[in-house]
């Protein structure tokens, strides 16, 4: 993670589509969003395709992707 707003995280909820070594493809509402490892807090468990997931992402990323206003 970089040093930008380390404390400025927001929660997003979706369904895991695919997990790669670079991040997670997450279905959020009617969109599929790629969340790179550098844009989210590390998760302590294995994410499985088709399972619901709650991720904490940087606020700047969530705004950039239109996930929050």
mmCIF file of the N, C-alpha and C atoms, coordinates in Angstrom:
data_MODEL
# 
_entry.id   MODEL 
# 
loop_
_atom_site.group_PDB 
_atom_site.id 
_atom_site.type_symbol 
_atom_site.label_atom_id 
_atom_site.label_alt_id 
_atom_site.label_comp_id 
_atom_site.label_asym_id 
_atom_site.label_entity_id 
_atom_site.label_seq_id 
_atom_site.pdbx_PDB_ins_code 
_atom_site.Cartn_x 
_atom_site.Cartn_y 
_atom_site.Cartn_z 
_atom_site.occupancy 
_atom_site.B_iso_or_equiv 
_atom_site.pdbx_formal_charge 
_atom_site.auth_seq_id 
_atom_site.auth_comp_id 
_atom_site.auth_asym_id 
_atom_site.auth_atom_id 
_atom_site.pdbx_PDB_model_num 
ATOM 1   N N  . UNK A 1 1  ? 0.835   -1.177  0.000   1.00 0.00 ? 1  UNK A N  1 
ATOM 2   C CA . UNK A 1 1  ? 0.000   0.000   0.000   1.00 0.00 ? 1  UNK A CA 1 
ATOM 3   C C  . UNK A 1 1  ? 0.879   1.239   0.000   1.00 0.00 ? 1  UNK A C  1 
ATOM 4   N N  . UNK A 1 2  ? 0.374   2.284   -0.617  1.00 0.00 ? 2  UNK A N  1 
ATOM 5   C CA . UNK A 1 2  ? 1.160   3.506   -0.596  1.00 0.00 ? 2  UNK A CA 1 
ATOM 6   C C  . UNK A 1 2  ? 0.747   4.365   0.592   1.00 0.00 ? 2  UNK A C  1 
ATOM 7   N N  . UNK A 1 3  ? 1.341   5.534   0.698   1.00 0.00 ? 3  UNK A N  1 
ATOM 8   C CA . UNK A 1 3  ? 1.121   6.359   1.871   1.00 0.00 ? 3  UNK A CA 1 
ATOM 9   C C  . UNK A 1 3  ? -0.084  7.278   1.772   1.00 0.00 ? 3  UNK A C  1 
ATOM 10  N N  . UNK A 1 4  ? -0.827  7.257   0.659   1.00 0.00 ? 4  UNK A N  1 
ATOM 11  C CA . UNK A 1 4  ? -1.962  8.155   0.490   1.00 0.00 ? 4  UNK A CA 1 
ATOM 12  C C  . UNK A 1 4  ? -3.099  7.758   1.412   1.00 0.00 ? 4  UNK A C  1 
ATOM 13  N N  . UNK A 1 5  ? -3.429  8.621   2.368   1.00 0.00 ? 5  UNK A N  1 
ATOM 14  C CA . UNK A 1 5  ? -4.614  8.458   3.203   1.00 0.00 ? 5  UNK A CA 1 
ATOM 15  C C  . UNK A 1 5  ? -4.776  7.045   3.757   1.00 0.00 ? 5  UNK A C  1 
ATOM 16  N N  . UNK A 1 6  ? -3.777  6.548   4.434   1.00 0.00 ? 6  UNK A N  1 
ATOM 17  C CA . UNK A 1 6  ? -3.843  5.191   4.964   1.00 0.00 ? 6  UNK A CA 1 
ATOM 18  C C  . UNK A 1 6  ? -5.048  4.967   5.870   1.00 0.00 ? 6  UNK A C  1 
ATOM 19  N N  . UNK A 1 7  ? -5.497  5.999   6.548   1.00 0.00 ? 7  UNK A N  1 
ATOM 20  C CA . UNK A 1 7  ? -6.637  5.861   7.450   1.00 0.00 ? 7  UNK A CA 1 
ATOM 21  C C  . UNK A 1 7  ? -7.960  6.109   6.743   1.00 0.00 ? 7  UNK A C  1 
ATOM 22  N N  . UNK A 1 8  ? -7.929  6.506   5.489   1.00 0.00 ? 8  UNK A N  1 
ATOM 23  C CA . UNK A 1 8  ? -9.133  6.907   4.770   1.00 0.00 ? 8  UNK A CA 1 
ATOM 24  C C  . UNK A 1 8  ? -9.691  5.749   3.948   1.00 0.00 ? 8  UNK A C  1 
ATOM 25  N N  . UNK A 1 9  ? -10.234 4.746   4.633   1.00 0.00 ? 9  UNK A N  1 
ATOM 26  C CA . UNK A 1 9  ? -10.777 3.564   3.975   1.00 0.00 ? 9  UNK A CA 1 
ATOM 27  C C  . UNK A 1 9  ? -12.292 3.546   4.066   1.00 0.00 ? 9  UNK A C  1 
ATOM 28  N N  . UNK A 1 10 ? -12.938 3.013   3.024   1.00 0.00 ? 10 UNK A N  1 
ATOM 29  C CA . UNK A 1 10 ? -14.386 2.818   3.036   1.00 0.00 ? 10 UNK A CA 1 
ATOM 30  C C  . UNK A 1 10 ? -14.672 1.357   2.710   1.00 0.00 ? 10 UNK A C  1 
ATOM 31  N N  . UNK A 1 11 ? -15.840 0.893   3.091   1.00 0.00 ? 11 UNK A N  1 
ATOM 32  C CA . UNK A 1 11 ? -16.227 -0.492  2.880   1.00 0.00 ? 11 UNK A CA 1 
ATOM 33  C C  . UNK A 1 11 ? -17.061 -0.614  1.617   1.00 0.00 ? 11 UNK A C  1 
ATOM 34  N N  . UNK A 1 12 ? -16.726 -1.601  0.776   1.00 0.00 ? 12 UNK A N  1 
ATOM 35  C CA . UNK A 1 12 ? -17.571 -1.934  -0.364  1.00 0.00 ? 12 UNK A CA 1 
ATOM 36  C C  . UNK A 1 12 ? -17.949 -3.407  -0.247  1.00 0.00 ? 12 UNK A C  1 
ATOM 37  N N  . UNK A 1 13 ? -19.133 -3.724  -0.714  1.00 0.00 ? 13 UNK A N  1 
ATOM 38  C CA . UNK A 1 13 ? -19.652 -5.080  -0.621  1.00 0.00 ? 13 UNK A CA 1 
ATOM 39  C C  . UNK A 1 13 ? -20.029 -5.531  -2.019  1.00 0.00 ? 13 UNK A C  1 
ATOM 40  N N  . UNK A 1 14 ? -19.661 -6.753  -2.355  1.00 0.00 ? 14 UNK A N  1 
ATOM 41  C CA . UNK A 1 14 ? -19.997 -7.302  -3.657  1.00 0.00 ? 14 UNK A CA 1 
ATOM 42  C C  . UNK A 1 14 ? -19.823 -8.806  -3.662  1.00 0.00 ? 14 UNK A C  1 
ATOM 43  N N  . UNK A 1 15 ? -19.837 -9.363  -4.863  1.00 0.00 ? 15 UNK A N  1 
ATOM 44  C CA . UNK A 1 15 ? -19.649 -10.799 -5.043  1.00 0.00 ? 15 UNK A CA 1 
ATOM 45  C C  . UNK A 1 15 ? -18.362 -11.002 -5.832  1.00 0.00 ? 15 UNK A C  1 
ATOM 46  N N  . UNK A 1 16 ? -17.503 -11.875 -5.353  1.00 0.00 ? 16 UNK A N  1 
ATOM 47  C CA . UNK A 1 16 ? -16.224 -12.141 -6.007  1.00 0.00 ? 16 UNK A CA 1 
ATOM 48  C C  . UNK A 1 16 ? -16.476 -12.828 -7.356  1.00 0.00 ? 16 UNK A C  1 
ATOM 49  N N  . UNK A 1 17 ? -15.915 -12.246 -8.407  1.00 0.00 ? 17 UNK A N  1 
ATOM 50  C CA . UNK A 1 17 ? -15.990 -12.879 -9.722  1.00 0.00 ? 17 UNK A CA 1 
ATOM 51  C C  . UNK A 1 17 ? -14.732 -13.700 -9.985  1.00 0.00 ? 17 UNK A C  1 
ATOM 52  N N  . UNK A 1 18 ? -13.565 -13.072 -9.718  1.00 0.00 ? 18 UNK A N  1 
ATOM 53  C CA . UNK A 1 18 ? -12.290 -13.734 -10.008 1.00 0.00 ? 18 UNK A CA 1 
ATOM 54  C C  . UNK A 1 18 ? -11.210 -13.108 -9.139  1.00 0.00 ? 18 UNK A C  1 
ATOM 55  N N  . UNK A 1 19 ? -10.292 -13.921 -8.674  1.00 0.00 ? 19 UNK A N  1 
ATOM 56  C CA . UNK A 1 19 ? -9.171  -13.452 -7.866  1.00 0.00 ? 19 UNK A CA 1 
ATOM 57  C C  . UNK A 1 19 ? -7.878  -13.722 -8.625  1.00 0.00 ? 19 UNK A C  1 
ATOM 58  N N  . UNK A 1 20 ? -7.012  -12.710 -8.718  1.00 0.00 ? 20 UNK A N  1 
ATOM 59  C CA . UNK A 1 20 ? -5.702  -12.877 -9.345  1.00 0.00 ? 20 UNK A CA 1 
ATOM 60  C C  . UNK A 1 20 ? -4.628  -12.465 -8.344  1.00 0.00 ? 20 UNK A C  1 
ATOM 61  N N  . UNK A 1 21 ? -3.388  -12.634 -8.727  1.00 0.00 ? 21 UNK A N  1 
ATOM 62  C CA . UNK A 1 21 ? -2.287  -12.212 -7.857  1.00 0.00 ? 21 UNK A CA 1 
ATOM 63  C C  . UNK A 1 21 ? -2.211  -10.687 -7.758  1.00 0.00 ? 21 UNK A C  1 
ATOM 64  N N  . UNK A 1 22 ? -2.883  -9.973  -8.659  1.00 0.00 ? 22 UNK A N  1 
ATOM 65  C CA . UNK A 1 22 ? -2.852  -8.510  -8.663  1.00 0.00 ? 22 UNK A CA 1 
ATOM 66  C C  . UNK A 1 22 ? -4.043  -7.866  -7.967  1.00 0.00 ? 22 UNK A C  1 
ATOM 67  N N  . UNK A 1 23 ? -5.106  -8.629  -7.747  1.00 0.00 ? 23 UNK A N  1 
ATOM 68  C CA . UNK A 1 23 ? -6.287  -8.059  -7.111  1.00 0.00 ? 23 UNK A CA 1 
ATOM 69  C C  . UNK A 1 23 ? -7.515  -8.922  -7.320  1.00 0.00 ? 23 UNK A C  1 
ATOM 70  N N  . UNK A 1 24 ? -8.685  -8.283  -7.184  1.00 0.00 ? 24 UNK A N  1 
ATOM 71  C CA . UNK A 1 24 ? -9.958  -8.993  -7.192  1.00 0.00 ? 24 UNK A CA 1 
ATOM 72  C C  . UNK A 1 24 ? -10.925 -8.329  -8.167  1.00 0.00 ? 24 UNK A C  1 
ATOM 73  N N  . UNK A 1 25 ? -11.596 -9.137  -8.997  1.00 0.00 ? 25 UNK A N  1 
ATOM 74  C CA . UNK A 1 25 ? -12.716 -8.655  -9.793  1.00 0.00 ? 25 UNK A CA 1 
ATOM 75  C C  . UNK A 1 25 ? -13.957 -8.866  -8.938  1.00 0.00 ? 25 UNK A C  1 
ATOM 76  N N  . UNK A 1 26 ? -14.659 -7.780  -8.641  1.00 0.00 ? 26 UNK A N  1 
ATOM 77  C CA . UNK A 1 26 ? -15.789 -7.819  -7.722  1.00 0.00 ? 26 UNK A CA 1 
ATOM 78  C C  . UNK A 1 26 ? -17.023 -7.269  -8.420  1.00 0.00 ? 26 UNK A C  1 
ATOM 79  N N  . UNK A 1 27 ? -18.131 -8.022  -8.368  1.00 0.00 ? 27 UNK A N  1 
ATOM 80  C CA . UNK A 1 27 ? -19.402 -7.533  -8.888  1.00 0.00 ? 27 UNK A CA 1 
ATOM 81  C C  . UNK A 1 27 ? -20.056 -6.704  -7.801  1.00 0.00 ? 27 UNK A C  1 
ATOM 82  N N  . UNK A 1 28 ? -20.190 -5.407  -8.079  1.00 0.00 ? 28 UNK A N  1 
ATOM 83  C CA . UNK A 1 28 ? -20.775 -4.458  -7.129  1.00 0.00 ? 28 UNK A CA 1 
ATOM 84  C C  . UNK A 1 28 ? -22.005 -3.852  -7.808  1.00 0.00 ? 28 UNK A C  1 
ATOM 85  N N  . UNK A 1 29 ? -23.175 -4.203  -7.315  1.00 0.00 ? 29 UNK A N  1 
ATOM 86  C CA . UNK A 1 29 ? -24.400 -3.740  -7.970  1.00 0.00 ? 29 UNK A CA 1 
ATOM 87  C C  . UNK A 1 29 ? -24.462 -4.321  -9.371  1.00 0.00 ? 29 UNK A C  1 
ATOM 88  N N  . UNK A 1 30 ? -24.596 -3.457  -10.365 1.00 0.00 ? 30 UNK A N  1 
ATOM 89  C CA . UNK A 1 30 ? -24.672 -3.910  -11.755 1.00 0.00 ? 30 UNK A CA 1 
ATOM 90  C C  . UNK A 1 30 ? -23.349 -3.744  -12.495 1.00 0.00 ? 30 UNK A C  1 
ATOM 91  N N  . UNK A 1 31 ? -22.251 -3.591  -11.756 1.00 0.00 ? 31 UNK A N  1 
ATOM 92  C CA . UNK A 1 31 ? -20.931 -3.364  -12.361 1.00 0.00 ? 31 UNK A CA 1 
ATOM 93  C C  . UNK A 1 31 ? -19.919 -4.382  -11.876 1.00 0.00 ? 31 UNK A C  1 
ATOM 94  N N  . UNK A 1 32 ? -18.929 -4.635  -12.707 1.00 0.00 ? 32 UNK A N  1 
ATOM 95  C CA . UNK A 1 32 ? -17.780 -5.442  -12.289 1.00 0.00 ? 32 UNK A CA 1 
ATOM 96  C C  . UNK A 1 32 ? -16.598 -4.493  -12.177 1.00 0.00 ? 32 UNK A C  1 
ATOM 97  N N  . UNK A 1 33 ? -15.968 -4.503  -11.015 1.00 0.00 ? 33 UNK A N  1 
ATOM 98  C CA . UNK A 1 33 ? -14.871 -3.587  -10.712 1.00 0.00 ? 33 UNK A CA 1 
ATOM 99  C C  . UNK A 1 33 ? -13.635 -4.395  -10.373 1.00 0.00 ? 33 UNK A C  1 
ATOM 100 N N  . UNK A 1 34 ? -12.487 -3.985  -10.934 1.00 0.00 ? 34 UNK A N  1 
ATOM 101 C CA . UNK A 1 34 ? -11.223 -4.594  -10.528 1.00 0.00 ? 34 UNK A CA 1 
ATOM 102 C C  . UNK A 1 34 ? -10.650 -3.766  -9.397  1.00 0.00 ? 34 UNK A C  1 
ATOM 103 N N  . UNK A 1 35 ? -10.392 -4.413  -8.262  1.00 0.00 ? 35 UNK A N  1 
ATOM 104 C CA . UNK A 1 35 ? -9.792  -3.744  -7.111  1.00 0.00 ? 35 UNK A CA 1 
ATOM 105 C C  . UNK A 1 35 ? -8.375  -4.287  -6.967  1.00 0.00 ? 35 UNK A C  1 
ATOM 106 N N  . UNK A 1 36 ? -7.404  -3.450  -7.309  1.00 0.00 ? 36 UNK A N  1 
ATOM 107 C CA . UNK A 1 36 ? -6.007  -3.846  -7.204  1.00 0.00 ? 36 UNK A CA 1 
ATOM 108 C C  . UNK A 1 36 ? -5.556  -3.934  -5.758  1.00 0.00 ? 36 UNK A C  1 
ATOM 109 N N  . UNK A 1 37 ? -4.563  -4.764  -5.508  1.00 0.00 ? 37 UNK A N  1 
ATOM 110 C CA . UNK A 1 37 ? -4.048  -4.925  -4.146  1.00 0.00 ? 37 UNK A CA 1 
ATOM 111 C C  . UNK A 1 37 ? -3.600  -3.607  -3.544  1.00 0.00 ? 37 UNK A C  1 
ATOM 112 N N  . UNK A 1 38 ? -3.124  -2.681  -4.385  1.00 0.00 ? 38 UNK A N  1 
ATOM 113 C CA . UNK A 1 38 ? -2.646  -1.398  -3.884  1.00 0.00 ? 38 UNK A CA 1 
ATOM 114 C C  . UNK A 1 38 ? -3.787  -0.438  -3.559  1.00 0.00 ? 38 UNK A C  1 
ATOM 115 N N  . UNK A 1 39 ? -5.033  -0.844  -3.799  1.00 0.00 ? 39 UNK A N  1 
ATOM 116 C CA . UNK A 1 39 ? -6.187  0.021   -3.547  1.00 0.00 ? 39 UNK A CA 1 
ATOM 117 C C  . UNK A 1 39 ? -7.032  -0.441  -2.376  1.00 0.00 ? 39 UNK A C  1 
ATOM 118 N N  . UNK A 1 40 ? -6.633  -1.514  -1.719  1.00 0.00 ? 40 UNK A N  1 
ATOM 119 C CA . UNK A 1 40 ? -7.450  -2.055  -0.632  1.00 0.00 ? 40 UNK A CA 1 
ATOM 120 C C  . UNK A 1 40 ? -6.586  -2.515  0.535   1.00 0.00 ? 40 UNK A C  1 
ATOM 121 N N  . UNK A 1 41 ? -7.255  -2.633  1.667   1.00 0.00 ? 41 UNK A N  1 
ATOM 122 C CA . UNK A 1 41 ? -6.623  -3.190  2.844   1.00 0.00 ? 41 UNK A CA 1 
ATOM 123 C C  . UNK A 1 41 ? -6.483  -4.698  2.631   1.00 0.00 ? 41 UNK A C  1 
ATOM 124 N N  . UNK A 1 42 ? -5.394  -5.255  3.065   1.00 0.00 ? 42 UNK A N  1 
ATOM 125 C CA . UNK A 1 42 ? -5.181  -6.697  2.915   1.00 0.00 ? 42 UNK A CA 1 
ATOM 126 C C  . UNK A 1 42 ? -6.285  -7.457  3.646   1.00 0.00 ? 42 UNK A C  1 
ATOM 127 N N  . UNK A 1 43 ? -6.741  -8.546  3.046   1.00 0.00 ? 43 UNK A N  1 
ATOM 128 C CA . UNK A 1 43 ? -7.759  -9.365  3.697   1.00 0.00 ? 43 UNK A CA 1 
ATOM 129 C C  . UNK A 1 43 ? -7.093  -10.613 4.239   1.00 0.00 ? 43 UNK A C  1 
ATOM 130 N N  . UNK A 1 44 ? -7.608  -11.101 5.354   1.00 0.00 ? 44 UNK A N  1 
ATOM 131 C CA . UNK A 1 44 ? -6.954  -12.191 6.061   1.00 0.00 ? 44 UNK A CA 1 
ATOM 132 C C  . UNK A 1 44 ? -7.475  -13.568 5.725   1.00 0.00 ? 44 UNK A C  1 
ATOM 133 N N  . UNK A 1 45 ? -8.324  -13.674 4.709   1.00 0.00 ? 45 UNK A N  1 
ATOM 134 C CA . UNK A 1 45 ? -8.877  -14.979 4.360   1.00 0.00 ? 45 UNK A CA 1 
ATOM 135 C C  . UNK A 1 45 ? -8.893  -15.130 2.847   1.00 0.00 ? 45 UNK A C  1 
ATOM 136 N N  . UNK A 1 46 ? -9.111  -16.323 2.396   1.00 0.00 ? 46 UNK A N  1 
ATOM 137 C CA . UNK A 1 46 ? -9.133  -16.623 0.968   1.00 0.00 ? 46 UNK A CA 1 
ATOM 138 C C  . UNK A 1 46 ? -10.485 -16.224 0.383   1.00 0.00 ? 46 UNK A C  1 
ATOM 139 N N  . UNK A 1 47 ? -10.456 -15.459 -0.690  1.00 0.00 ? 47 UNK A N  1 
ATOM 140 C CA . UNK A 1 47 ? -11.686 -15.088 -1.380  1.00 0.00 ? 47 UNK A CA 1 
ATOM 141 C C  . UNK A 1 47 ? -11.988 -16.128 -2.445  1.00 0.00 ? 47 UNK A C  1 
ATOM 142 N N  . UNK A 1 48 ? -13.243 -16.543 -2.536  1.00 0.00 ? 48 UNK A N  1 
ATOM 143 C CA . UNK A 1 48 ? -13.671 -17.564 -3.487  1.00 0.00 ? 48 UNK A CA 1 
ATOM 144 C C  . UNK A 1 48 ? -14.647 -16.978 -4.487  1.00 0.00 ? 48 UNK A C  1 
ATOM 145 N N  . UNK A 1 49 ? -14.509 -17.341 -5.758  1.00 0.00 ? 49 UNK A N  1 
ATOM 146 C CA . UNK A 1 49 ? -15.437 -16.895 -6.801  1.00 0.00 ? 49 UNK A CA 1 
ATOM 147 C C  . UNK A 1 49 ? -16.859 -17.277 -6.424  1.00 0.00 ? 49 UNK A C  1 
ATOM 148 N N  . UNK A 1 50 ? -17.784 -16.331 -6.645  1.00 0.00 ? 50 UNK A N  1 
ATOM 149 C CA . UNK A 1 50 ? -19.190 -16.565 -6.366  1.00 0.00 ? 50 UNK A CA 1 
ATOM 150 C C  . UNK A 1 50 ? -19.617 -16.270 -4.938  1.00 0.00 ? 50 UNK A C  1 
ATOM 151 N N  . UNK A 1 51 ? -18.658 -15.983 -4.066  1.00 0.00 ? 51 UNK A N  1 
ATOM 152 C CA . UNK A 1 51 ? -18.963 -15.721 -2.657  1.00 0.00 ? 51 UNK A CA 1 
ATOM 153 C C  . UNK A 1 51 ? -19.073 -14.217 -2.404  1.00 0.00 ? 51 UNK A C  1 
ATOM 154 N N  . UNK A 1 52 ? -19.938 -13.816 -1.477  1.00 0.00 ? 52 UNK A N  1 
ATOM 155 C CA . UNK A 1 52 ? -19.998 -12.397 -1.109  1.00 0.00 ? 52 UNK A CA 1 
ATOM 156 C C  . UNK A 1 52 ? -18.706 -11.987 -0.400  1.00 0.00 ? 52 UNK A C  1 
ATOM 157 N N  . UNK A 1 53 ? -18.338 -10.726 -0.573  1.00 0.00 ? 53 UNK A N  1 
ATOM 158 C CA . UNK A 1 53 ? -17.117 -10.227 0.061   1.00 0.00 ? 53 UNK A CA 1 
ATOM 159 C C  . UNK A 1 53 ? -17.305 -8.779  0.482   1.00 0.00 ? 53 UNK A C  1 
ATOM 160 N N  . UNK A 1 54 ? -16.689 -8.438  1.569   1.00 0.00 ? 54 UNK A N  1 
ATOM 161 C CA . UNK A 1 54 ? -16.641 -7.060  2.042   1.00 0.00 ? 54 UNK A CA 1 
ATOM 162 C C  . UNK A 1 54 ? -15.175 -6.648  2.045   1.00 0.00 ? 54 UNK A C  1 
ATOM 163 N N  . UNK A 1 55 ? -14.858 -5.596  1.291   1.00 0.00 ? 55 UNK A N  1 
ATOM 164 C CA . UNK A 1 55 ? -13.488 -5.113  1.193   1.00 0.00 ? 55 UNK A CA 1 
ATOM 165 C C  . UNK A 1 55 ? -13.417 -3.681  1.704   1.00 0.00 ? 55 UNK A C  1 
ATOM 166 N N  . UNK A 1 56 ? -12.301 -3.343  2.308   1.00 0.00 ? 56 UNK A N  1 
ATOM 167 C CA . UNK A 1 56 ? -12.038 -1.953  2.696   1.00 0.00 ? 56 UNK A CA 1 
ATOM 168 C C  . UNK A 1 56 ? -11.055 -1.384  1.682   1.00 0.00 ? 56 UNK A C  1 
ATOM 169 N N  . UNK A 1 57 ? -11.520 -0.365  0.960   1.00 0.00 ? 57 UNK A N  1 
ATOM 170 C CA . UNK A 1 57 ? -10.723 0.250   -0.101  1.00 0.00 ? 57 UNK A CA 1 
ATOM 171 C C  . UNK A 1 57 ? -10.476 1.713   0.244   1.00 0.00 ? 57 UNK A C  1 
ATOM 172 N N  . UNK A 1 58 ? -9.449  2.274   -0.392  1.00 0.00 ? 58 UNK A N  1 
ATOM 173 C CA . UNK A 1 58 ? -9.189  3.697   -0.196  1.00 0.00 ? 58 UNK A CA 1 
ATOM 174 C C  . UNK A 1 58 ? -10.340 4.517   -0.747  1.00 0.00 ? 58 UNK A C  1 
ATOM 175 N N  . UNK A 1 59 ? -10.687 5.575   -0.012  1.00 0.00 ? 59 UNK A N  1 
ATOM 176 C CA . UNK A 1 59 ? -11.773 6.463   -0.426  1.00 0.00 ? 59 UNK A CA 1 
ATOM 177 C C  . UNK A 1 59 ? -11.515 7.031   -1.825  1.00 0.00 ? 59 UNK A C  1 
ATOM 178 N N  . UNK A 1 60 ? -10.270 7.414   -2.136  1.00 0.00 ? 60 UNK A N  1 
ATOM 179 C CA . UNK A 1 60 ? -9.975  7.982   -3.460  1.00 0.00 ? 60 UNK A CA 1 
ATOM 180 C C  . UNK A 1 60 ? -10.292 6.977   -4.555  1.00 0.00 ? 60 UNK A C  1 
ATOM 181 N N  . UNK A 1 61 ? -10.043 5.687   -4.310  1.00 0.00 ? 61 UNK A N  1 
ATOM 182 C CA . UNK A 1 61 ? -10.339 4.657   -5.301  1.00 0.00 ? 61 UNK A CA 1 
ATOM 183 C C  . UNK A 1 61 ? -11.843 4.490   -5.468  1.00 0.00 ? 61 UNK A C  1 
ATOM 184 N N  . UNK A 1 62 ? -12.571 4.445   -4.353  1.00 0.00 ? 62 UNK A N  1 
ATOM 185 C CA . UNK A 1 62 ? -14.024 4.290   -4.418  1.00 0.00 ? 62 UNK A CA 1 
ATOM 186 C C  . UNK A 1 62 ? -14.664 5.456   -5.172  1.00 0.00 ? 62 UNK A C  1 
ATOM 187 N N  . UNK A 1 63 ? -14.166 6.670   -4.952  1.00 0.00 ? 63 UNK A N  1 
ATOM 188 C CA . UNK A 1 63 ? -14.685 7.835   -5.691  1.00 0.00 ? 63 UNK A CA 1 
ATOM 189 C C  . UNK A 1 63 ? -14.339 7.741   -7.163  1.00 0.00 ? 63 UNK A C  1 
ATOM 190 N N  . UNK A 1 64 ? -13.103 7.376   -7.456  1.00 0.00 ? 64 UNK A N  1 
ATOM 191 C CA . UNK A 1 64 ? -12.642 7.248   -8.845  1.00 0.00 ? 64 UNK A CA 1 
ATOM 192 C C  . UNK A 1 64 ? -13.497 6.252   -9.623  1.00 0.00 ? 64 UNK A C  1 
ATOM 193 N N  . UNK A 1 65 ? -13.892 5.161   -8.981  1.00 0.00 ? 65 UNK A N  1 
ATOM 194 C CA . UNK A 1 65 ? -14.676 4.118   -9.628  1.00 0.00 ? 65 UNK A CA 1 
ATOM 195 C C  . UNK A 1 65 ? -16.186 4.372   -9.554  1.00 0.00 ? 65 UNK A C  1 
ATOM 196 N N  . UNK A 1 66 ? -16.588 5.466   -8.923  1.00 0.00 ? 66 UNK A N  1 
ATOM 197 C CA . UNK A 1 66 ? -18.004 5.786   -8.827  1.00 0.00 ? 66 UNK A CA 1 
ATOM 198 C C  . UNK A 1 66 ? -18.763 4.914   -7.850  1.00 0.00 ? 66 UNK A C  1 
ATOM 199 N N  . UNK A 1 67 ? -18.055 4.341   -6.868  1.00 0.00 ? 67 UNK A N  1 
ATOM 200 C CA . UNK A 1 67 ? -18.697 3.487   -5.879  1.00 0.00 ? 67 UNK A CA 1 
ATOM 201 C C  . UNK A 1 67 ? -19.291 4.284   -4.728  1.00 0.00 ? 67 UNK A C  1 
ATOM 202 N N  . UNK A 1 68 ? -18.803 5.504   -4.538  1.00 0.00 ? 68 UNK A N  1 
ATOM 203 C CA . UNK A 1 68 ? -19.353 6.427   -3.550  1.00 0.00 ? 68 UNK A CA 1 
ATOM 204 C C  . UNK A 1 68 ? -19.398 7.813   -4.182  1.00 0.00 ? 68 UNK A C  1 
ATOM 205 N N  . UNK A 1 69 ? -20.191 8.693   -3.576  1.00 0.00 ? 69 UNK A N  1 
ATOM 206 C CA . UNK A 1 69 ? -20.326 10.067  -4.100  1.00 0.00 ? 69 UNK A CA 1 
ATOM 207 C C  . UNK A 1 69 ? -19.195 10.938  -3.616  1.00 0.00 ? 69 UNK A C  1 
# 
